[in-house]
């Protein structure tokens, strides 16, 4: 029996509480509202005389209630992330009403919190828990309609614009897509996945149209449509609205027939009853399946959640973390296609030291980050893992990743003038975040410029000025020439770098994809003129040796001679592609050749032997092979740092685990095939 607390005393919370009465898997023991009288009225309505739930006048009081094991969150969309995180940190399991967050970024934060808390978090899509949905998937798997080719799904309702309404205020993330459009999206992904024997599928294309209503706080979508194309050439047409009615049905067209579900979202409804699935062949009704239920849809949802808590895993087709993340990513694309964002996603809403969850951003007590020193950089240590700023598409995405990185102890950000060719998008997003958070002086900022074909002293001056403007600062801490140009004498580069340094635009500098010979030549010139030389090198290094350049002009420091010279010179190395772009994960293997770049740049007999050794050592140390590979890079005899380019918080967390691994000199040599025997 799971003891439930409900946060929020609105209609949806009442529907869930009524469902709890129909099940033996859980009981309502507490409810919380900011209005004490409302909480008391809810408790009286939904409790039982034998076991009345406690009414709390604050959400925090409910989270502090030791009798509560699981929390149902039935609040407006904009409050879902904050109270989900608070509940998880209070040690509660969480069933959060959909959508879990405003966007994919917020969902990443929520699921990372759940993993670290060791608690179950599930997004409340009640239709996923119904026998009707299970029957539908059974029919699809049995080939009842042959190959799935087309999906039509809609969820619409009609309401009147009203100031302050959660449906009609942008400040509350109103409109159709987040409120009910999530149902057709999640269903289409589910069906397209099952058609390919997968839990769900991701669309390869999305086109959309919509109508926006201008509320006092910004736009919301009155209605919107989207057409999605999935692998296997499956097309889904989805529609949602809060301004007009439309038949709520699901239609699935196949090569041998069509399935129609008249009530795909509610089934038989809040009480026991019947629903149906219809099969049409040659435009005629050929068969009907009637699904009987002995309780309401929210009772089934509560049962599935209780089962999840007991088993520690979300049963399919209920919403797993990966499924929820994928659905929100599609909704992000849908909103972007019709030009819709919410005030809470903008720079103005992110001012200060609070995360997207509305909680203080500070280094966590369990942070793993370690630090190193870069010659000529005074007053700041550099985190051994450096955040690459080239994979963040939106400000919320960037804020989720960057805030999390700071909380894990990271302090160094690497960007470049050439990253993202659409007007310096990557640098601009980092600049927005730095300004909003107000932490410019607390981080180490790396700027890079003078990439081919602008690899000249004048190109370097111009690009640095543009980069600093995008970054909304007057200086970087470190500057790196993104490429070398052998046609330009090293003296000219050394002179312009010292010129810009004297103007206060950075403290130390180095080169990316420069040969060590050219770096030594530059430093010899600097020494002869009493100038500062290169303090760092930004070349490729990984346990797997790069077999061919990833891009034209790439230079690796992976050979023993280069590593020896780096140790002798005392130069710091900022290693890119330090984990060999997934070579040490299950993306690679002798028989896996779909990724052309992976095959071309990393596949060799020697590298597969290094990979096998990393896997063997990982098994012995209780980590993953990719963690061993990263530890090898950081374990060099010179100051070594690793650039990481995570697209998700989960990827950041995976990289961080490499900091927990300490390799002996014997293990380092064995991994690199310098010693043929096992270090053990």
Buried (B, 14 or more C-beta within 10 A) or exposed (E): EBBBBBBBBBEBBBBBBBBBBBBEBBBBBBBBBEEEEBBBBBBEEBBEEEEEBBBBBBBBBBBEBEEBBBBBBBBBBBBBBBBBBBBBBBEBBBBBBBBBBBBBBBBBBBBBBBBEBEBBBBBBBBBBBBBBBBBBBEBBEEEBBEEBBBBBBBBBBEBEBEEEBBBBBBBBBBBBBBBBBBBBBBBBBBBBBBBEEEBBBBBEEBEBEBBBBEBEBBBBBBBBBBBBBBBEEBBBBBBBBBBEEBEBBBBBBBEEBBBBBEBBBBBBEBBEBEBBBBBBEEEEEEEEBEBEBEBBBBBBBBBBBBBBBEEEEBEBBBBBBEBBBBBBBBBBBBBBBBEBBBBBBBBEBBEEBBBBBBBEBEEEEEBBBEBBEBBBBEEBBBBBBBBBBBBBBBBBBBBBBBBBBBBBBBBBBBBBBBBBEEEBBBBBBBBBBBBBBEBBEEBBBBBBBBBBEBBBBEBBBBBBBBBBBBBBBEBBBBBBBBBBBEEBEBBBBBBBBBBBBEEEBBBBBBBBBBBBEBBBBBBEBBEEEEBBBBBBBBBBBBBBBBBEBBEEBBBBBBEEEBBEBBBEBEBBBBBBBBBBBBBBBEEBEEEEEEBEEBBEBBBEEEBBEBBEBBBBBBEEBEBBBBBBBBBBBBBBEBBBBBBBBBEBBBBBBBBBBBBEBEBEEBBBBBBBBEBEEEBE
